[in-house]
């Protein structure tokens, strides 16, 4: 799997690795005009112990640290998982007919998510998107550009994720655009909410038997 890309000028400079490379917290603030993002220090209390990482077991994420318009990246099964707090303004854009017309699989017909994320926002709670941050083309790590832009990272950018390797584009529900190399939407991992502020990645909600290995493609 490719290394995490260097942050763009919009996202600020990434800090050097600290105690572990388990958790990266990337902050992208939404604004009326648009705000730059910044990489902030690791949050040690969210790091599972070594045995949990080795076993690929569930990990808990404290959502109190994720403000509206921000994204964090954690590792589960050695994969980057994007968790983004999507405010109401953003959610409205995800249902825009203009955006939907640009998407290859807007209704998630391909099996890239569990049944509880088979909806327009591809999540349990519309406010929080949870995605495997690996491009379905050749496995690169897409970059986070939440704000629309006329030029960055590419012309007529609507906001979402951009893969710098070959130009694949996804919206902030992980839905892939038409006319790009990536064939499928970004996968959604198994997860559920332990409580209002704790997300558990790697474990289905009660009653679900979703098998992450059954998705079409990473």
Phi and psi in degrees as a GROMACS rama.xvg file:
@    title "Ramachandran Plot"
@    xaxis  label "Phi"
@    yaxis  label "Psi"
@TYPE xy
-67.509  152.913  UNK-2
-68.5314  156.67  UNK-3
-59.8672  133.875  UNK-4
-72.0245  157.032  UNK-5
-65.6686  144.198  UNK-6
-67.3901  145.226  UNK-7
-76.893  175.076  UNK-8
-63.6738  -26.5927  UNK-9
-69.3933  -29.5646  UNK-10
-98.6953  -4.7274  UNK-11
85.4044  -179.687  UNK-12
-92.4518  135.974  UNK-13
-74.4357  141.725  UNK-14
-77.4437  163.55  UNK-15
-65.1881  155.576  UNK-16
-60.9904  140.701  UNK-17
-109.283  -134.749  UNK-18
-58.7703  -40.7348  UNK-19
-140.747  158.896  UNK-20
-96.8255  21.368  UNK-21
-66.8366  -46.929  UNK-22
-123.609  127.461  UNK-23
-118.526  134.792  UNK-24
-116.034  107.921  UNK-25
-106.704  125.884  UNK-26
-109.187  122.647  UNK-27
-126.734  109.253  UNK-28
-92.4178  130.183  UNK-29
-82.4335  146.542  UNK-30
-152.494  172.39  UNK-31
-61.5637  -42.8898  UNK-32
-92.9176  -25.0588  UNK-33
110.237  136.566  UNK-34
-124.192  151.198  UNK-35
-73.4856  160.368  UNK-36
-106  165.024  UNK-37
-145.061  148.355  UNK-38
-88.2715  132.834  UNK-39
-117.548  167.327  UNK-40
-61.6336  161.536  UNK-41
-63.672  152.457  UNK-42
-111.108  101.674  UNK-43
-64.8464  -30.857  UNK-44
-69.403  -13.2552  UNK-45
-91.4696  -3.14119  UNK-46
-82.7815  124.887  UNK-47
-73.7983  167.275  UNK-48
-75.4575  170.377  UNK-49
-61.7066  -36.0686  UNK-50
-66.2951  -36.349  UNK-51
-65.4993  -44.7399  UNK-52
-60.7545  -45.6419  UNK-53
-63.4144  -35.7965  UNK-54
-83.8221  -9.16207  UNK-55
69.5058  26.4826  UNK-56
-74.8073  175.501  UNK-57
-62.828  151.538  UNK-58
-125.976  146.103  UNK-59
-102.586  140.792  UNK-60
-125.035  127.407  UNK-61
-83.157  111.332  UNK-62
-79.555  -8.45542  UNK-63
-63.0438  -22.5178  UNK-64
-85.423  -4.05207  UNK-65
-106.926  101.551  UNK-66
-77.8504  161.121  UNK-67
-53.4964  131.318  UNK-68
87.08  1.63207  UNK-69
-102.982  155.407  UNK-70
-129.131  138.043  UNK-71
-114.865  157.848  UNK-72
-124.632  120.98  UNK-73
-119.218  166.722  UNK-74
-110.334  131.274  UNK-75
-135.479  129.251  UNK-76
52.6003  36.8021  UNK-77
64.4395  17.0172  UNK-78
-110.487  144.561  UNK-79
-73.9204  131.81  UNK-80
-115.769  121.925  UNK-81
-86.9994  127.409  UNK-82
-123.157  116.566  UNK-83
-124.588  136.645  UNK-84
-89.6034  110.481  UNK-85
-102.243  108.99  UNK-86
-69.7593  169.063  UNK-87
-57.4599  -37.7214  UNK-88
-60.879  -41.2993  UNK-89
-66.7933  -44.8453  UNK-90
-59.1715  -35.4143  UNK-91
-63.0623  -37.2284  UNK-92
-69.0187  -29.2476  UNK-93
-66.7604  -19.9897  UNK-94
-101.532  5.3768  UNK-95
-64.5688  128.14  UNK-96
-57.0839  -33.0422  UNK-97
-64.5222  -40.7654  UNK-98
-71.4438  -47.4591  UNK-99
-56.2164  -35.8714  UNK-100
-65.5797  -19.9201  UNK-101
-90.0282  -6.68405  UNK-102
-94.0599  146.648  UNK-103
-78.0313  -39.6143  UNK-104
-137.108  67.8905  UNK-105
-65.4585  -24.5243  UNK-106
-101.397  11.9561  UNK-107
54.9669  48.3861  UNK-108
-70.7736  -32.1049  UNK-109
-77.261  145.299  UNK-110
-80.1364  82.9059  UNK-111
-121.215  14.6871  UNK-112
-157.396  157.01  UNK-113
-71.0544  167.241  UNK-114
-62.4419  -29.9326  UNK-115
-78.818  -3.53827  UNK-116
-118.726  18.7441  UNK-117
-90.3456  75.0977  UNK-118
-155.118  -179.973  UNK-119
-66.1484  -27.4089  UNK-120
-98.6952  -4.47625  UNK-121
53.867  50.4017  UNK-122
-162.336  169.658  UNK-123
-76.2685  -51.4371  UNK-124
-109.144  120.464  UNK-125
-53.3156  -29.2319  UNK-126
-64.6908  -29.8638  UNK-127
-119.643  119.751  UNK-128
-92.0194  137.649  UNK-129
-131.609  113.659  UNK-130
-136.709  148.876  UNK-131
-77.8777  119.588  UNK-132
-85.4033  55.1302  UNK-133
-128.465  120.442  UNK-134
-60.0083  135.434  UNK-135
-79.964  7.18189  UNK-136
-85.1782  -73.7165  UNK-137
-128.981  16.7606  UNK-138
85.4658  17.4657  UNK-139
-76.3449  172.794  UNK-140
-104.093  111.615  UNK-141
-63.1276  151.62  UNK-142
-97.3793  154.479  UNK-143
-97.5685  112.032  UNK-144
-127.885  82.9144  UNK-145
-70.7594  -26.5194  UNK-146
-96.0398  137.513  UNK-147
-57.6298  146.541  UNK-148
-152.373  147.358  UNK-149
-73.941  -22.1656  UNK-150
-134.2  -19.1364  UNK-151
-120.376  128.533  UNK-152
-83.7287  -3.75598  UNK-153
-151.279  169.989  UNK-154
-61.8504  143.015  UNK-155
53.5156  46.9324  UNK-156
-72.8051  123.417  UNK-157
-87.2339  -8.33499  UNK-158
101.674  134.886  UNK-159
148.369  -138.995  UNK-160
-118.236  137.354  UNK-161
-126.158  127.567  UNK-162
-91.52  114.736  UNK-163
-72.7859  -13.8617  UNK-164
-66.5873  -51.8226  UNK-165
-137.721  13.4139  UNK-166
85.2119  16.2097  UNK-167
-69.2152  146.315  UNK-168
-128.157  143.507  UNK-169
-136.718  148.341  UNK-170
-82.7849  -177.008  UNK-171
-81.6443  9.96091  UNK-172
-104.551  5.91578  UNK-173
77.4646  16.4489  UNK-174
-86.6317  130.093  UNK-175
-78.418  146.692  UNK-176
-82.926  159.357  UNK-177
-71.2178  154.535  UNK-178
72.8958  20.5386  UNK-179
-118.988  164.194  UNK-180
-64.3321  -33.1058  UNK-181
-66.1002  131.408  UNK-182
-89.0591  -20.6196  UNK-183
-133.609  160.971  UNK-184
-62.9092  157.193  UNK-185
-63.3043  140.174  UNK-186
-67.6951  153.766  UNK-187
-109.072  125.207  UNK-188
-78.7038  166.648  UNK-189
-66.4825  137.976  UNK-190
-166.713  166.751  UNK-191
-161.977  171.275  UNK-192
-97.2838  118.759  UNK-193
-70.1989  -39.8619  UNK-194
-153.883  -169.242  UNK-195
-64.4458  -22.4074  UNK-196
-124.297  8.49939  UNK-197
-125.892  123.407  UNK-198
-104.633  130.672  UNK-199
-110.234  113.726  UNK-200
-97.3708  132.763  UNK-201
104.491  5.08731  UNK-202
-140.791  129.146  UNK-203
-73.7442  159.373  UNK-204
-64.681  156.776  UNK-205
-53.0428  133.429  UNK-206
94.7416  -11.3805  UNK-207
-100.1  141.334  UNK-208
-118.168  23.0913  UNK-209
-54.4356  129.469  UNK-210
-106.719  114.599  UNK-211
-58.9103  -30.5715  UNK-212
-69.7064  -7.11116  UNK-213
-87.8008  -5.71374  UNK-214
-65.1655  159.944  UNK-215
-67.2916  -48.6323  UNK-216
-161.087  141.02  UNK-217
